Amino acid sequence: MFRDIPSWVFSYGVVLENMDDRPFAMACLEKAFCDRLYKEKPLQSVRALQQCLFENLRIDSGDFINLDRNLLMEIAPLYTKRNLQLLQKVVGK
């Protein structure tokens, strides 16, 4: 839910769409991904993050590889949470 995400990162990675003359905000995949990791319990290591991503959340490794790494590296630090710091380590490789 939106209330779970810090207000200072809400607008990053969000685009305005329009369907049937009704505007709505939609998060890009990378933003949604960061939002989801933000809501996960704190993880302690890159290995724990990888387990969370690929086993617990069942993220497809091919889909993960296709994420925009530059956008992830731009958005992730804004959350100031360990899970997103670990993501930066994984993405930065």
N, C-alpha and C positions, 0 to 999 in steps of 0.2 A: 504494500500500500504506500501511497505517497507520503503519508505522515511518518513512515519509518526512515525516510531518506532525508539527510540534512538539507535544510532550505538553501544553503549556499551552493549546492551542486545540482539543484533541481533543474535549472535551465540548460546546463551543459549537455550536449548530445541530443537535444530535443528539437524536433522540427514541427512546424504547424502544417497539418494536412487538412483537406477539405473533402467531405463525402456527402453527396446529396445536399449541398449548400449548408452543411453543418461543419464548422471548424473544430478540430481537436488536436491535441498535442500527442506526438508519438516519439517515443525514445528510439534512438538507433540501437542496433544490436549491442554495440560496445557499451553504451550507457546502461542498457538493461542488464547486461552481464555484470558491470560494476555495482549496480544497485543490488543485485542478487548476492554478490559476495559480501557486500556491506552488511547485509542482514544475517549472514551466517555467523555461528559462534566463532570466537577468536581462534585462529589457527596458529600453530607455533613454528612451523617449518615449511619450506618449499615442498617437501615430500607430503606433508599433511594437506597442503593446498592442492597438490596434484591428485591425491586420493579423493579429496572433496569434489574436485571438478569432474574427474573421469569415472569415479566409482559411485559416489553418493549422489551427485547431481546428474550423472550420466551425460555429460557434455561429450559430444563426438569429437575426437581428436582432430579430424579433418575440418570440422566447423571452427574449432579453436584456432587452428593454424590460419584459417582464412579471415580471422578478425583483423581489423585495421590496427596494427600495432602502434602506429603513431598516435592515433586517437586514444587508444587505451593508455598510453604513456602520458598523454595530456590530461585525461580525466581522472585516472586512478589516484594521483597524489592529492587531489582535492578532497577526498573522503577522510583523510587522516586516520585511517584504521589499519591495523596490522595486516589483515587479509589483503588489502589493496597494495600495501608495501611489498608483500610476498608476490603478488601478481606482477608488479613491476620487475622484480628479479627474474621471474619466469619469462616475461615478454622481452626483457632487455637482452636475453641470451641470443 
